[in-house]
């Protein structure tokens, strides 16, 4: 059967309006998903930092048992294998910078901090000491008076 000039085949493809609707829906989904993803990544980094800092208390107790005083750096706890999880060459782990400090050969106290490498007002800064409690502040350095986790 031969088609005459009066019979037209249906057009194939999408109209401009249909494409704009799909692009708009994708933009809304991306606007919702990207901040959620960034929040999950930030929380995962915080959990990794907290887990690392939780080891310090027990590592310090073992270090003191062996040497008679507290370590003044987390590198010492890692190198002596008192804590399992190490750090990068620049002292960072999970995009946090860590430091432990104590008075020279102190048998009484020590303290440590976990600070995000890139400061931000929604990031948590962590602090722990010889009590073993991990404390936090949003957007600024945590101290011994900060709320515990």
Helices and strands as residue ranges (DSSP letters): H 16-67, H 74-79, E 92-93, E 96-101, E 111-116, E 124-129, E 134-138, E 147-148
